[in-house]
C-alpha cells in the first residue's frame, strides 16, 4: 500500500478534485480525470511550492501535494525495490 492525497490536480488546463495514490511503481488518479501512470513513463518531474509537475505522454500534470511534494518526488525518482521493502 502506498500513500494517498485528496487534492486538486491539473491535467493540461483542466482542474479537478481527485484522490491520488502513490503506489510502489505507479501513481493512480481517481476521480473525474482517472489515470494510471507508471513511474517509468514520467518525464520532466519537478517540485516547487508544494506542487509536483511532470509530463506523461502528451499531458502536462500538476498535483498539489503540499508538504508531501518533496517526499513524493523522491519516491517517484527512486522507487523502492523488493529488497528494500
Secondary structure, DSSP 8 states (H G I E B T S, - for coil): --EEEEEEEEETTEEEEEEEEE-SSEEEEEETT-EEEEGGGEEEEEEETTEEEEEETTEEEEEE-GGGHHHHHHHHHT---TTT-
